[in-house]
Amino acid sequence: AKCGPDGNFSNGEILPFGPIALSPSAGVLNYGQGLFEGLKAYRKTDGYILLFRPEENAVRMKNGSDRMCMPAPSVEQFVDAVKQTVLANKRWVPPTGKGSLYIRPLLIGSGAILGLAPAPEYTFLIYVSPVGNYFKEGLAPINLIIEDNFHRAAPGGTGGVKTIGNYASVLKAQRTAKEKGYSDVLYLDAVHNKYLEEVSSCNIFVVKGNAISTPAIEGTILPGITRKSIIEVAESKGYKVEERHVSVDELLDADEVFCTGTAVVVSPVGSITYKGKR
Ligand code: PMP
């Protein structure tokens, strides 16, 4: 397979949830060649099911596939597969206000490869699960801790794409933070260790007066789809939105802070701990 998003994925079928067979030398198991997406289906009050901007997820997977040197399904194939999966599972879409159906598309190097190289074959699959709130706080304010020992991503790395390895790198910091009672971890840039990047699974916004700032997309944070939507909404409401470097000092001086993501939706931040001070 060549690097780049011109995949030819065929034989899609709906199967019961269960284990999949993989070679022990599958590219994804040995070299982390995998991308995923996350989106949600909501039940509207009239019973219809609403998918939130699935094309955006398809495009993000396609963009990521080039960085991960793997083929990706076309936008049409991706969106069609998501729709068919949701339709086949529509009884699992919770009633309005009772949560949503989380949809997890997964693209992996499933072919066997021993030496370090892109896998010779790829598998695209989608599974779903009903979900409620992401944080135990629900939509009440969360408590973040700023991490300055571990970094999530470095310039030139894979932080800008939704690859599985990015999440492996946050597990330790996230577990340690949760054991201490924090809701999640906020990461700083790997070069200066002072500009905000993002939280383990969401983007961050800082409000000061009529201005809302959020870290710019420069290859080390995920271009969140909720982030993009919230920027549009905020601008339409007359806020000045700035995508730029945002320092820890500005964060600590903010009027309000919130996080955005498919899982966390829009979660207000109630407290921030940095260098042992809350
Ligand atoms: N950053 C990271 C690291 C994430 O995993 C996510 C969730 N996909 C986000 C930000 C938010 O992205 P989105 O709004 O597209 O869910």
Boltz pocket constraint, residues with backbone or C-beta under 6 A from the ligand:
constraints:
  - pocket:
      binder: B
      contacts: [[A, 38], [A, 198], [A, 199], [A, 200], [A, 201], [A, 202], [A, 203], [A, 221], [A, 222], [A, 223], [A, 224], [A, 225], [A, 226], [A, 227], [A, 260], [A, 261], [A, 262], [A, 263]]
      max_distance: 6.0
